[in-house]
Amino acid sequence: MSEIKASQLLKEFNLSQLKPVLIIYGDEYLTKALVVEKFKSVSPIKVYWGDELDYTSFRNHLFSKDLFSSSKAIVVRDFEAFTDKLKKDELKQIIEDIKNIKLPDRLILVVNLEKLDKEPYKSLLKLDNVDVVISKKLTFQGFLTSLKNKLAKEGKAISDENLKYLASLLNNDLTIAKNEVEKLLLYVGDKKEITKEDIDAVVTPVFEENVFNFLDKFFKKDISALKIFINLLNNGVHPFEIQSLILSQLEKALQTKILMEAGNSLEEALNKVGINHPLQQANISNILKSLSKEEMVKLLNNLYNLEVAQKIYYQDINETSKEFILNFVRS
């Protein structure tokens, strides 16, 4: 078993040098998603989600062959969601199945863990046919270098002071940085140097406890969501903005759930709803894991009643929003 940095793999991608089984883990979502996309760009690959697989379906996907293909390549995202459902003897058999995978077949396991220090990973790391890719968040200095290289590649100059200022707004998050830097580049156009005024004009500051973090905690019914919400209010975010985001995410998750009940796979349902960005797909997938269809419908009704109370009966917006959040995470 050898361990490779995701950033290095993306720079020097060579399929012939990789073993048939690849485990991708770590806390940086963007680079994990980019590695999967790199594989998809060079080889036909089928993608599955761990929470939609069971013991039998995983083995069927693993060993069935396409009629017109001599090899099989599959990706399992959120692999830990699959293994957490397995019995002890099933887990042992899955490890044995993975041990027997040989080229040209490939299996790519995407794991949302910061360490591979439990089963089945401890056993998988001992196998000769396994490579491991680590995708960890950059240090602040590494994040600075990444931003500077991106801007330099686009022919833009920026002072060290303004570079640090830009990085401080983006909270060391590559996914958010990608979107914000693209906005910045569009804004400055043909200008050669990026100024603080340019940054302030278009870059949305990312607080340590940001809206995306709130949504994740909220839908998981984590009580810390209330503290994050209060911090967001203190940083100038309006409750209606947050309620609108909850509504948007909830409606998309419900549409996805209905499509899955009609026989679509998770990936098919997400595509039909128009959710194509990896981060958005992960957000909706997490909601589906956390809430039943009935809970989603009930939450929609409660959100509607909240806005009636706020907009028609003029009840205090901040206090009613806090009460709504608290009631939900405690339900």
C-alpha positions, 0 to 999 in steps of 0.5 A, a space after each residue: 500500500 502506498 499513499 499519494 496526495 490528491 493534489 499530486 495525483 491530479 498533477 501527474 495522473 497516470 492510470 497505468 501506475 495506479 493499483 486496481 483499488 483506490 481509497 480516497 479519504 480526507 476532509 477536503 471534498 473538492 480534491 476528492 471529487 476532482 480525482 473521481 472526475 479525472 478517472 471518469 475523463 479517461 475511462 468509462 466508470 459507473 458511480 454508486 452511493 454507499 447509502 443506496 447499496 446493500 451487501 448483495 447489490 455491491 457484490 453484483 455491481 462488483 462482479 457482473 460484466 458488461 456485455 461489450 466490455 472486458 473490464 469493469 470500473 466502479 466508484 462508491 462514494 460515501 463508502 462508509 455509509 455502505 460498510 456501516 450497514 454490514 454484519 461482521 461476516 459480510 464485512 469480512 467477505 467484502 474485504 476478501 472480494 476487494 482483495 481479489 480485484 485485479 487489473 484491468 478492473 478498478 474499484 474506487 472508494 471515496 471515504 468521508 473520514 479523516 483517518 483510516 484507523 478502523 475496519 474495514 480500512 485497517 484490513 484493506 490497507 494491508 492488501 497489495 492491490 490497494 493505493 491510498 489517496 489522501 485529500 486534506 485541507 491545505 495549510 494556510 500557507 499552502 492555501 495562499 500558494 494555491 490562490 497565488 498560482 491560480 491568479 498568476 495562471 490567469 495573468 493577474 498580479 496581487 500584493 502579498 497583503 491583498 493575497 492574505 486578505 483574500 485568503 482570510 475571507 475564504 476560510 481555507 475552503 477550496 470549493 468556495 475559493 474556486 467560486 469566489 476567485 472565478 467571480 473576481 476574475 470576471 469582475 476585474 476583466 483585463 486589469 492586470 493587478 487585483 486590488 483590495 477594492 476589487 476583492 471587497 466589491 465581489 468576494 463574499 466573506 466566509 465566516 468560520 461558521 458559515 451558512 453551509 456549516 449551519 445547513 449541515 448541522 441543521 439537517 442533522 438535527 445538531 443543537 450546535 446549529 442554533 449557535 451557528 445561526 446566532 453567529 451568522 445573524 451577528 455577522 449581518 446575515 438576514 434570517 430570511 436568507 437562511 430560511 430561503 436556503 433551507 427551503 431550497 435544499 429541502 425542496 430539492 431533497 424531496 424531489 430527489 426522494 420522490 424520483 428515487 421512490 419511482 425507481 431512479 438511482 440516487 445519481 439519476 435522481 440528482 441529475 433529473 433535479 438538476 443537481 450536478 455540482 459535487 458539493 450540492 450533491 453531497 448536501 442533498 445526499 446528507 439530507 436524504 440520510 438524515 430525514 425521512 420523506 415524512 420529516 421533510 414534508 413536516 419541516 416544509 409545513 413548519 417553514 411555511 407556518 413560520 413565514 406566515 407568522 413573520 410576514 402576515 402577523 409581524 412576529 419578531 423575525 429573529 426570535 421566531 427563526 431561533 424558535 423554529 431551529 430549536 424546535 426542529 433540532 430537538 424533534 
